Amino acid sequence: MTEDDHGKKVDEEWKRKVEQEKARAEAAGDAAERGAGPAPVASFAFLVSGLVSQALVGLGQLANPITNEKETNLEDAKFAIDTLQILHDKTKGNLTDEEKKYLDSVLYDLRMRFIDAAG
């Protein structure tokens, strides 16, 4: 602790922590004003859902986030589905039952949608 100009004792470490917390709060407020929220939690399901979204955009079933339009691009859809299959093959024996069921289910569903779109 140090003394300030008025003879009061000041805990410099506490003061530094308060300033850091204030800066973090201001940054969080700025992010909230921009519409940014906390980052999602990384998980296997989140990874798979991102690839599913890419496949659905390629199948023309979700709007392209860049153009905001539904556009069919079967090559992009096939790439995302093939990537999910690689993930399925490479993680065999390392997934929980729930993760395996989820991945099997989305692969089946996307393949059926691909057949419909390509037909």
N, C-alpha and C positions, 0 to 999 in steps of 0.2 A: 504494500500500500504506500501511496505517496500523499503528500499534502498539497492541496491546491492553493491558489493565491489568498484564499480567505481562511486558511488554516484547517480546512475540512479534510478528513482522510478520504482518499479515493482509491477504490479497488480497481486497478487498471485492467486486470483480466476480465472482471465482470463487465466493465465498460466496453471492452473490445467485443465480448460476446453479444452484448446488447446491440452494438452497431452492426455486427454480422447478421443478427436475426432481423434487424430492421431492413437491411439491404435485401435479404431473402424474401421478406414479406412484400417489399415493394416490387421485386422481380415477379413474384407470384401474382400480385395484383395486376401487373402489366400483362402477364400471360393470360390471365382470366379475361381482361378487357379485349384481348385479341381472339378470344374464343378457344384458346389452348387449354386443355385440361391436363391432368396427370397422365403420364405415359402408361399404356396398358401393361399388365403383368405378362412377362414372357412365359409361354407355356406351349406344350405340344399342340393342344387344341387351337391355340391362337395361330400357330404356324400353319396348321392344316387349313384353318378357315381362310387364311389369306390366299392360299393356293386355290381353294374352292371358289373364292370370289373372282380370281383371275380367270378360271375356267368358265364361270357363269358370264363374265363379261365377253369372253371369246365366243360363247354360244349365243350371244345376243339376248340373254335373259336378265342381265343387269346393265344399267347404263355405264358407259365408259366414264370413269371419274374425271378424265381430262376434257372430253368433248360434251359430256352430259347427255349423250345420245346412245341408243342401243344399236350396236353394230355387230354383225356376225363375222368372226374371224376364226375359222375352224382350226387353222394352224396354231394360233395362240391357245385355243382351248385344248387341243391335243398336247401341246407342250406342258400345260399346267397339269393335265391328267397324267401324263407320262412321269412328270416330276413327283406327283403323289404316289405313283406306283413304285418309283425308285425308293422313296421314303418308306413305303410299306415293306419292300424287300430288304432294305438295309437295317431296318429296326426290328425285324422279325425276332421274336423271343425276348425283346427288351421293352415291350409296351405293357401297360396295365391292361386288364380285360376291357375296361371302359375305353381306353385309347384305341385298342385294336378294333373294337366294334365300331367306333366312330369312323376310323379310317376305312374299314371295309365298307361301311354303309355309304360314305360319300363317294368312294370309288365306283361302287355299283351304280349309284344314282347318276353320277356324272357320265358314266359310260352309256347309260340308257338315254340320257338327254343328248349326248353326242350322236348316237345312232339316229334319233329323231331329227336332229338338226341337219345331219348329213344326208338323210333320206329324201 
